[in-house]
């Protein structure tokens, strides 16, 4: 079922998520910016919940993009965010 699923018990989402976080740093190819933003936002939603704080302004384009990506996930449960994160990492390791 993929590297991550094999690394964890079938129903232990948190363990799979933590394995995915490690695997994300060792993907076969470097993710593009859109994918990196997705990974960032799923990770933040899974670990911290809904977006907090003001959107960075000025010339902090990366901070603004991260904030926007995370805010799109408002209301997403931690479990759903973890599942999306895992799927995204597995896709990177498949391609």
Secondary structure, 3 states (H helix, E strand, C coil): CCHHHHCCCCCCHHHHHHHHHHHHCCCCCCCCHHHHHHHHHHHHHHHHCCCCCCCCCCCCHHHHHHHHHHHCCCCCCHHHHHHHHHHHHHHHHHC
